[in-house]
Amino acid sequence: MPLIAIVVAALAIGFEQLVQWKYGPMGIIAFVALSIGIKAKNTMIGGVGAVILVMLLAQSG
């Protein structure tokens, strides 16, 4: 079980670094808002984070 937690944490940190490298600080803010919204089961915060991420993805494409 601890090995799975370490692997998941490493993947999350890697994804966060990728988002920051590609989309800058706004990408990190959106990723954190989405994560907090999912963990807290708060649809408003999660929705805001998701919308920001979608806007960043649409802008770069």
C-alpha positions as CSV (number, residue, x, y, z in Angstrom):
1,M,0.0,0.0,0.0
2,P,2.7,2.6,0.8
3,L,4.4,1.8,-2.5
4,I,1.2,2.7,-4.4
5,A,0.9,6.0,-2.5
6,I,4.5,6.9,-3.4
7,V,3.9,6.1,-7.0
8,V,0.7,8.1,-7.1
9,A,2.4,11.1,-5.4
10,A,5.3,10.9,-7.8
11,L,2.9,10.9,-10.8
12,A,1.0,13.9,-9.4
13,I,4.2,15.9,-8.8
14,G,5.3,15.0,-12.3
15,F,2.0,16.1,-13.8
16,E,2.1,19.3,-11.8
17,Q,5.6,20.1,-13.1
18,L,4.5,19.4,-16.6
19,V,1.5,21.8,-16.3
20,Q,3.7,24.5,-14.8
21,W,6.3,24.1,-17.5
22,K,3.8,24.3,-20.3
23,Y,1.1,26.7,-18.9
24,G,2.9,28.7,-16.2
25,P,1.5,29.8,-12.9
26,M,-2.0,30.0,-14.1
27,G,-1.9,26.3,-15.0
28,I,-0.8,25.5,-11.5
29,I,-3.6,27.6,-10.0
30,A,-6.1,25.8,-12.2
31,F,-4.7,22.4,-11.3
32,V,-4.8,23.1,-7.6
33,A,-8.3,24.4,-7.8
34,L,-9.4,21.3,-9.7
35,S,-7.7,19.1,-7.2
36,I,-9.1,20.8,-4.1
37,G,-12.6,20.8,-5.7
38,I,-12.5,17.1,-6.3
39,K,-11.1,16.2,-2.8
40,A,-13.6,18.5,-1.1
41,K,-16.4,17.5,-3.4
42,N,-17.0,21.2,-4.1
43,T,-18.3,21.5,-7.7
44,M,-17.8,25.2,-7.9
45,I,-14.1,25.2,-7.1
46,G,-13.5,22.1,-9.2
47,G,-15.5,23.7,-12.1
48,V,-13.5,26.9,-11.9
49,G,-10.3,24.9,-12.1
50,A,-11.5,22.8,-15.0
51,V,-12.7,25.8,-16.9
52,I,-9.3,27.6,-16.5
53,L,-7.5,24.4,-17.7
54,V,-9.8,24.1,-20.7
55,M,-9.2,27.8,-21.6
56,L,-5.4,27.3,-21.3
57,L,-5.6,24.2,-23.5
58,A,-7.7,25.9,-26.1
59,Q,-5.4,28.9,-26.2
60,S,-2.3,26.8,-26.8
61,G,-3.9,24.6,-29.5
